[in-house]
Amino acid sequence: MNILIIGASSGIGREVSLLFLRNGHRVAMCARRIEPLEEIRRQFPYKSFVKQIDVNDCNSTSEFENISSEIGDLDCIFNVAGIGWQNRDLDSEKELLTVETNVEGFTRTIDWAFHYFASLGIKGHIGVISSIAGTKGLGPAPAYSASKAYQNTYVQALSQLSKIKGLGITFTDVRPGFVDTPLLGDGNSYPMLLKPEKVAKHIYKALLRRKRVCIIDWKYRVLVFFWRLIPNFLWYRLKI
Ligand SMILES: NC(=O)c1ccc[n+]([C@@H]2O[C@H](COP(=O)([O-])OP(=O)(O)OC[C@H]3O[C@@H](n4cnc5c(N)ncnc54)[C@H](OP(=O)(O)O)[C@@H]3O)[C@@H](O)[C@H]2O)c1
């Protein structure tokens, strides 16, 4: 398989890239930091391709075109790029940065992926990492949880659009719980922390099987099930 992974320089994206490469796939990797990508390329010189791309840059789509012409026709495009933090002080600058990457950058990237497959007539697969945080509005992370709910809905909408247009483009929405990556390196402690290597294995299978929604792992599936049942008047009172 030829796969493009956006946000491959650390955390979950890096682990997923390594797993695809170890299993013999050809992987094109993007992020703003190029050196971590070059380090992977040195390990897999014949199967990996790298490009420095900022999803918030309007020109990122032409860079996606460039790297996809290097690797050849893509079968799968996986968007991992995202930022987030706790923001209990409701610092608007942080909120807007989150929206810029997780909503605007995300939309630019996913729209490009959709048009890429549609214009080539490829029944390709598009994966995104949203989060279980999209299930409910989280007081400590307002823009983050709202941006993840946006991603959930956007992917649902494009799945329907693909059907309406008869394009055969499919989607996986990956929703992990807390994962031990630099994104959570803010000094706070997080419960039920998952290892990125383990999360990458779940994602690998979900992308190959074109699973529509993938909540990782089973403990978080149970948690999300009960979260959804909590009525708003109780949710607002929860001290999380
Ligand atoms: N860790 C968790 O607990 C957790 C839970 C659920 C969902 N997620 C989601 O999983 C995804 C990956 O996060 P992670 O935990 O693996 O954190 P991470 O290690 O910080 O990885 C984030 C990745 O996104 C890339 N990125 C960020 N902004 C970008 C931009 N403007 N343009 C291009 N690439 C950009 C980063 O690369 P550069 O900095 O080099 O650009 C990096 O490769 C995020 O969408 C996050 O919301 C994480």
The ligand as a Tripos MOL2 file, in Angstrom:
@<TRIPOS>MOLECULE
LIG
   48    52     1     0     0
SMALL
NO_CHARGES

@<TRIPOS>ATOM
      1 N1         -2.0560   11.9890   22.9770 N.am      1 LIG1
      2 C1         -3.3360   11.8210   23.2410 C.2       1 LIG1
      3 O1         -3.7380   11.5610   24.3790 O.2       1 LIG1
      4 C2         -4.3570   11.9090   22.1360 C.ar      1 LIG1
      5 C3         -5.6380   11.4120   22.3780 C.ar      1 LIG1
      6 C4         -6.6140   11.4780   21.3850 C.ar      1 LIG1
      7 C5         -6.3020   12.0570   20.1740 C.ar      1 LIG1
      8 N2         -5.0560   12.5440   19.9500 N.ar      1 LIG1
      9 C6         -4.7860   13.1560   18.6470 C.3       1 LIG1
     10 O2         -3.7640   12.4420   18.0080 O.3       1 LIG1
     11 C7         -3.1000   13.3040   17.0920 C.3       1 LIG1
     12 C8         -1.5940   13.1500   17.2680 C.3       1 LIG1
     13 O3         -1.2270   13.6160   18.5350 O.3       1 LIG1
     14 P1         -0.0530   12.9620   19.4080 P.3       1 LIG1
     15 O4         -0.6450   12.6160   20.6920 O.co2     1 LIG1
     16 O5          0.6630   11.9360   18.6400 O.co2     1 LIG1
     17 O6          0.8250   14.2820   19.6670 O.3       1 LIG1
     18 P2          2.1890   14.7910   19.0660 P.3       1 LIG1
     19 O7          3.2930   13.8540   19.3820 O.co2     1 LIG1
     20 O8          2.2900   16.2060   19.5200 O.co2     1 LIG1
     21 O9          1.9680   14.7430   17.4710 O.3       1 LIG1
     22 C9          1.3230   15.7430   16.7650 C.3       1 LIG1
     23 C10         1.7690   15.6410   15.3160 C.3       1 LIG1
     24 O10         1.0460   16.6190   14.5730 O.3       1 LIG1
     25 C11         1.9670   17.3810   13.8210 C.3       1 LIG1
     26 N3          1.4760   18.7260   13.6230 N.ar      1 LIG1
     27 C12         0.9820   19.5900   14.5550 C.ar      1 LIG1
     28 N4          0.6850   20.7670   13.9780 N.ar      1 LIG1
     29 C13         0.9820   20.6390   12.6580 C.ar      1 LIG1
     30 C14         0.9120   21.5180   11.5510 C.ar      1 LIG1
     31 N5          0.4720   22.7710   11.6820 N.pl3     1 LIG1
     32 N6          1.2940   21.0660   10.3310 N.ar      1 LIG1
     33 C15         1.7560   19.8090   10.1900 C.ar      1 LIG1
     34 N7          1.8570   18.9260   11.2050 N.ar      1 LIG1
     35 C16         1.4850   19.3510   12.4200 C.ar      1 LIG1
     36 C17         3.2480   17.3800   14.6550 C.3       1 LIG1
     37 O11         4.3800   17.6210   13.8460 O.3       1 LIG1
     38 P3          5.2300   18.9680   13.8600 P.3       1 LIG1
     39 O12         5.1520   19.5720   15.2160 O.co2     1 LIG1
     40 O13         6.6040   18.5140   13.4710 O.co2     1 LIG1
     41 O14         4.5910   19.8010   12.7950 O.co2     1 LIG1
     42 C18         3.2550   15.9360   15.1490 C.3       1 LIG1
     43 O15         3.8190   15.0950   14.1940 O.3       1 LIG1
     44 C19        -3.6290   14.7290   17.3650 C.3       1 LIG1
     45 O16        -4.5930   15.0470   16.3950 O.3       1 LIG1
     46 C20        -4.2820   14.5820   18.7200 C.3       1 LIG1
     47 O17        -5.3510   15.4970   18.8930 O.3       1 LIG1
     48 C21        -4.0700   12.4770   20.8900 C.ar      1 LIG1
@<TRIPOS>BOND
     1     1     2 1
     2     2     3 2
     3     2     4 1
     4     4     5 ar
     5     4    48 ar
     6     5     6 ar
     7     6     7 ar
     8     7     8 ar
     9     8     9 1
    10     8    48 ar
    11     9    10 1
    12     9    46 1
    13    10    11 1
    14    11    12 1
    15    11    44 1
    16    12    13 1
    17    13    14 1
    18    14    15 2
    19    14    16 1
    20    14    17 1
    21    17    18 1
    22    18    19 2
    23    18    20 1
    24    18    21 1
    25    21    22 1
    26    22    23 1
    27    23    24 1
    28    23    42 1
    29    24    25 1
    30    25    26 1
    31    25    36 1
    32    26    27 ar
    33    26    35 ar
    34    27    28 ar
    35    28    29 ar
    36    29    30 ar
    37    29    35 ar
    38    30    31 1
    39    30    32 ar
    40    32    33 ar
    41    33    34 ar
    42    34    35 ar
    43    36    37 1
    44    36    42 1
    45    37    38 1
    46    38    39 2
    47    38    40 1
    48    38    41 1
    49    42    43 1
    50    44    45 1
    51    44    46 1
    52    46    47 1
@<TRIPOS>SUBSTRUCTURE
     1 LIG1         1 GROUP 0 **** ****
